[in-house]
Amino acid sequence: MTELNTTQSGIAWQKTVVSEHAQSDSVREELTPDDFWRPVAHKFVPPKKGESAPDDTVQMLAELITPEETVLDVGAGGGRIAIPLAEYSSHITAVEPSEGMREQLVGTAEAWEVQNLSVVASTWEEAQVEPHDLVVCAHVVYTVTAIESFIRKLSLSARKSVALISFARPATAIYLPLWSRVHGEKRIELPTLPQIESLLSEMGIEYRETLLEAWISCPFKNREQAFIECQARLFVSPDSEKSKVLNDLLGESLIEVEGGFRLKWAEPDRPRIISWDV
Ligand SMILES: C[S@@+](CC[C@H](N)C(=O)[O-])C[C@H]1O[C@@H](n2cnc3c(N)ncnc32)[C@H](O)[C@@H]1O
């Protein structure tokens, strides 16, 4: 394996991400769609303009800037953070490689009548952007292999500070019980908060942490949607034997909640802002 990272934590991180991807490939029945994020992009948008925020993420990030300052949102998704944060800054640049996510981002920015947001269609590794005052990167690093250069580029692109947002447990943790029952093996978990903490320490970055309010992803709209999303997350093709196993499992695992259905073991997580000054 080519070592892209040099610290012990960085090397261990890379090993975990590579093994997780290899495990996905080994069970994969479906060809990977061109745009992994398109089917779930609608989940990464802010609420309608004027509706109250679902948690305190935007409010806490807004405290890190003044209205004259600029923000760079790396892996902005559908604009869940960038769009409401635009109101608190002079300009926001959203870097986002997924076309499905960008479509949600642009459509929602229009609906919110946000004028001070620009979009860069690129991965962070390839993006060419000028430094901004605050660099935000929420729930992106988990699948990044060359994590040290990714983090260094965040720091180099910030004039004032960097704010990484991470869950304590991987966002995909809700699929773990399904994974072992469908594939008959334990799913490798991607790096998350503890690994970020040790990596930053080894990289000599002095960070602080702010605990955010509990967050839980939107429910599946209906049982069919749950089946489709879980098939995609478990790389199971619709007509296979494993798909039948998954369908039976979902029959006993989905519970009805406000707005749709959830897996009965899904619990809210309290993400953190991990920030540092440059
Ligand atoms: C879980 S979503 C989070 C979206 C948004 N930051 C939020 O918190 O709602 C992860 C996003 O990171 C983007 N992403 C993944 N790898 C990336 C990379 N190497 N560079 C930039 N963005 C990336 C994906 O396209 C996706 O939109």
Ligand as a Chemical Component Dictionary entry (heavy atoms), coordinates in Angstrom:
data_LIG
# 
_chem_comp.id                   LIG 
_chem_comp.type                 NON-POLYMER 
_chem_comp.pdbx_formal_charge   0 
_chem_comp.three_letter_code    LIG 
# 
loop_
_chem_comp_atom.comp_id 
_chem_comp_atom.atom_id 
_chem_comp_atom.alt_atom_id 
_chem_comp_atom.type_symbol 
_chem_comp_atom.charge 
_chem_comp_atom.model_Cartn_x 
_chem_comp_atom.model_Cartn_y 
_chem_comp_atom.model_Cartn_z 
_chem_comp_atom.pdbx_ordinal 
LIG C1  C1  C 0  -22.088 13.374 4.448  1  
LIG S1  S1  S 1  -22.071 14.595 3.204  2  
LIG C2  C2  C 0  -21.989 16.080 4.193  3  
LIG C3  C3  C 0  -22.474 17.302 3.453  4  
LIG C4  C4  C 0  -22.445 18.596 4.266  5  
LIG N1  N1  N 0  -21.105 18.977 4.626  6  
LIG C5  C5  C 0  -23.311 18.472 5.501  7  
LIG O1  O1  O 0  -22.755 18.373 6.605  8  
LIG O2  O2  O -1 -24.541 18.435 5.350  9  
LIG C6  C6  C 0  -20.399 14.453 2.594  10 
LIG C7  C7  C 0  -20.117 15.379 1.414  11 
LIG O3  O3  O 0  -18.716 15.421 1.201  12 
LIG C8  C8  C 0  -18.469 15.422 -0.182 13 
LIG N2  N2  N 0  -17.117 14.868 -0.381 14 
LIG C9  C9  C 0  -16.715 13.586 -0.275 15 
LIG N3  N3  N 0  -15.390 13.476 -0.530 16 
LIG C10 C10 C 0  -14.963 14.731 -0.793 17 
LIG C11 C11 C 0  -13.686 15.287 -1.144 18 
LIG N4  N4  N 0  -12.619 14.508 -1.292 19 
LIG N5  N5  N 0  -13.608 16.623 -1.360 20 
LIG C12 C12 C 0  -14.705 17.411 -1.214 21 
LIG N6  N6  N 0  -15.932 16.933 -0.885 22 
LIG C13 C13 C 0  -16.057 15.624 -0.688 23 
LIG C14 C14 C 0  -19.566 14.542 -0.772 24 
LIG O4  O4  O 0  -19.746 14.766 -2.148 25 
LIG C15 C15 C 0  -20.740 14.939 0.094  26 
LIG O5  O5  O 0  -21.444 16.007 -0.459 27 
# 
loop_
_chem_comp_bond.comp_id 
_chem_comp_bond.atom_id_1 
_chem_comp_bond.atom_id_2 
_chem_comp_bond.value_order 
_chem_comp_bond.pdbx_ordinal 
LIG C1  S1  SING 1  
LIG S1  C2  SING 2  
LIG S1  C6  SING 3  
LIG C2  C3  SING 4  
LIG C3  C4  SING 5  
LIG C4  N1  SING 6  
LIG C4  C5  SING 7  
LIG C5  O1  DOUB 8  
LIG C5  O2  SING 9  
LIG C6  C7  SING 10 
LIG C7  O3  SING 11 
LIG C7  C15 SING 12 
LIG O3  C8  SING 13 
LIG C8  N2  SING 14 
LIG C8  C14 SING 15 
LIG N2  C9  SING 16 
LIG N2  C13 SING 17 
LIG C9  N3  DOUB 18 
LIG N3  C10 SING 19 
LIG C10 C11 SING 20 
LIG C10 C13 DOUB 21 
LIG C11 N4  SING 22 
LIG C11 N5  DOUB 23 
LIG N5  C12 SING 24 
LIG C12 N6  DOUB 25 
LIG N6  C13 SING 26 
LIG C14 O4  SING 27 
LIG C14 C15 SING 28 
LIG C15 O5  SING 29 
# 
